[in-house]
Amino acid sequence: MLLQSIMFLVGNTGVYFGAEWLVKGSSSLSRDLGIRPIVIGLTVVAFGTSIPEMATSIVRVFRKEADICVGNIIGSNIFNILMIIGSVALIRPLNVARETLFFELPVMLLFSVALIPMIKGSQRINRFEGVLLVLGYFVFILLLFK
C-alpha cells in the first residue's frame, strides 16, 4: 500500500511538471517561430499527448485486439472533446478563434465522417485507407502553416 501511494504521488508530480513544461515550451516555441499557438497545439502538443495512445493501439493490433484499439481511439477523442473541453470551460470560458471554426473544426468533422464509409463496408480499415488517412493528416498539417 505504501509503495503504490508513493508511485501515485511520483506519477502525479511527473504529470503536473510535464504539463507545465509542455505548456511553457509550446508557448515559447510558438512565439519564437511566429506561429499561431493553435498550430503548435494541433501539431507538437497533439503529437506529444497522442504518443501513448498510438503505442497502446499498435501493441493491441499486434496482439489482434483491434476492438480495444478502436475503442481506445474513439474513447480518447470523445473524452477529449467532452470531458476536457467541458472541464476547462467550467474553470474559465474558452474563446474559439474564427479560423478554428472555419478550418480546423470542419476538417476534424470531415475526417470523422470519412471514417464511416471506410468502416461500414467491410468493418475494417485497410492499408490503402490507412495511407489516405495519414496523407490527409500531413496535408492538413501543411495547410496549417500556410
C-alpha positions as CSV (number, residue, x, y, z in Angstrom):
1,M,0.0,0.0,0.0
2,L,2.8,2.4,0.8
3,L,4.7,1.6,-2.4
4,Q,1.5,2.3,-4.5
5,S,0.9,5.6,-2.7
6,I,4.5,6.7,-3.4
7,M,4.2,5.6,-7.0
8,F,0.9,7.5,-7.3
9,L,2.4,10.7,-5.8
10,V,5.5,10.5,-8.0
11,G,3.4,9.8,-11.1
12,N,1.1,12.7,-10.4
13,T,4.0,15.0,-9.7
14,G,5.5,14.0,-13.0
15,V,2.3,14.7,-14.9
16,Y,2.0,18.1,-13.2
17,F,5.5,19.2,-14.1
18,G,5.4,17.6,-17.5
19,A,2.2,19.5,-18.3
20,E,3.8,22.7,-17.1
21,W,6.9,22.2,-19.2
22,L,4.8,21.2,-22.2
23,V,2.6,24.4,-22.0
24,K,5.6,26.7,-21.4
25,G,7.7,25.1,-24.1
26,S,5.0,25.1,-26.7
27,S,4.1,28.7,-25.9
28,S,7.6,29.9,-26.3
29,L,8.1,27.8,-29.4
30,S,5.0,29.5,-30.9
31,R,6.3,32.9,-30.0
32,D,9.9,32.2,-31.2
33,L,8.8,30.8,-34.6
34,G,6.0,33.4,-35.0
35,I,3.4,30.6,-35.5
36,R,-0.2,30.8,-34.2
37,P,-0.5,28.9,-30.9
38,I,-3.2,26.7,-32.3
39,V,-0.8,25.4,-34.9
40,I,1.6,24.3,-32.2
41,G,-1.3,22.8,-30.3
42,L,-2.5,20.9,-33.3
43,T,1.0,19.6,-34.2
44,V,3.6,19.5,-31.4
45,V,1.3,19.2,-28.4
46,A,-1.2,16.9,-30.1
47,F,1.6,14.6,-31.2
48,G,3.2,14.5,-27.8
49,T,0.0,13.7,-26.0
50,S,-1.1,11.1,-28.6
51,I,2.1,9.0,-28.5
52,P,0.9,6.8,-25.6
53,E,-2.4,6.2,-27.4
54,M,-0.5,5.3,-30.6
55,A,1.8,2.9,-28.7
56,T,-1.2,1.3,-27.0
57,S,-3.1,0.9,-30.3
58,I,-0.1,-0.5,-32.1
59,V,0.5,-3.1,-29.4
60,R,-3.2,-4.0,-29.4
61,V,-3.2,-4.5,-33.2
62,F,-0.1,-6.8,-33.0
63,R,-2.0,-8.8,-30.3
64,K,-5.0,-9.0,-32.6
65,E,-7.2,-6.9,-30.2
66,A,-8.5,-4.4,-32.7
67,D,-11.6,-3.7,-30.7
68,I,-9.5,-2.4,-27.9
69,C,-7.5,-0.3,-30.4
70,V,-10.6,1.3,-31.9
71,G,-12.2,1.8,-28.5
72,N,-9.1,3.5,-27.3
73,I,-9.0,5.9,-30.2
74,I,-12.7,6.7,-30.2
75,G,-12.9,6.9,-26.4
76,S,-9.9,9.2,-26.2
77,N,-11.4,11.6,-28.8
78,I,-14.8,11.6,-27.1
79,F,-13.1,12.1,-23.7
80,N,-11.0,15.0,-25.0
81,I,-13.9,16.7,-26.7
82,L,-16.5,16.4,-23.9
83,M,-14.7,16.0,-20.6
84,I,-11.5,18.0,-21.1
85,I,-13.1,20.9,-23.0
86,G,-16.0,20.8,-20.6
87,S,-13.9,20.8,-17.5
88,V,-11.7,23.6,-18.8
89,A,-14.7,25.7,-19.8
90,L,-16.1,25.3,-16.2
91,I,-12.9,26.9,-14.9
92,R,-12.7,29.6,-17.5
93,P,-14.8,30.1,-20.7
94,L,-12.9,29.2,-23.8
95,N,-12.6,31.7,-26.7
96,V,-12.5,29.9,-30.0
97,A,-10.8,31.7,-32.9
98,R,-12.8,32.3,-36.0
99,E,-10.2,30.4,-38.1
100,T,-10.7,27.4,-35.9
101,L,-14.4,27.4,-36.5
102,F,-14.0,27.6,-40.3
103,F,-10.9,25.5,-40.9
104,E,-9.7,23.1,-38.1
105,L,-13.2,22.1,-36.9
106,P,-14.6,21.4,-40.3
107,V,-11.5,19.3,-41.2
108,M,-12.0,17.3,-38.0
109,L,-15.6,16.7,-38.8
110,L,-14.7,15.8,-42.4
111,F,-12.2,13.2,-41.3
112,S,-14.7,11.8,-38.8
113,V,-17.4,11.5,-41.4
114,A,-14.9,10.0,-43.9
115,L,-14.3,7.1,-41.5
116,I,-17.9,6.0,-41.7
117,P,-17.8,4.5,-45.3
118,M,-14.3,3.2,-44.7
119,I,-15.5,1.1,-41.7
120,K,-19.1,0.4,-42.7
121,G,-18.4,-1.7,-45.8
122,S,-16.0,-4.4,-44.6
123,Q,-15.9,-3.2,-40.9
124,R,-12.2,-2.7,-41.3
125,I,-9.7,0.0,-42.4
126,N,-7.3,-1.5,-44.9
127,R,-3.8,-0.3,-45.7
128,F,-4.8,1.9,-48.6
129,E,-7.4,3.7,-46.4
130,G,-4.7,4.0,-43.7
131,V,-2.4,5.6,-46.1
132,L,-5.1,8.0,-47.2
133,L,-5.7,9.0,-43.5
134,V,-2.0,9.5,-42.8
135,L,-1.6,11.5,-46.1
136,G,-4.7,13.5,-45.2
137,Y,-3.2,14.4,-41.8
138,F,0.1,15.6,-43.4
139,V,-1.9,17.7,-45.9
140,F,-3.8,19.2,-43.0
141,I,-0.6,20.0,-41.2
142,L,0.9,21.6,-44.4
143,L,-2.2,23.7,-44.8
144,L,-1.9,24.9,-41.2
145,F,1.4,26.5,-42.0
146,K,0.1,28.5,-45.0
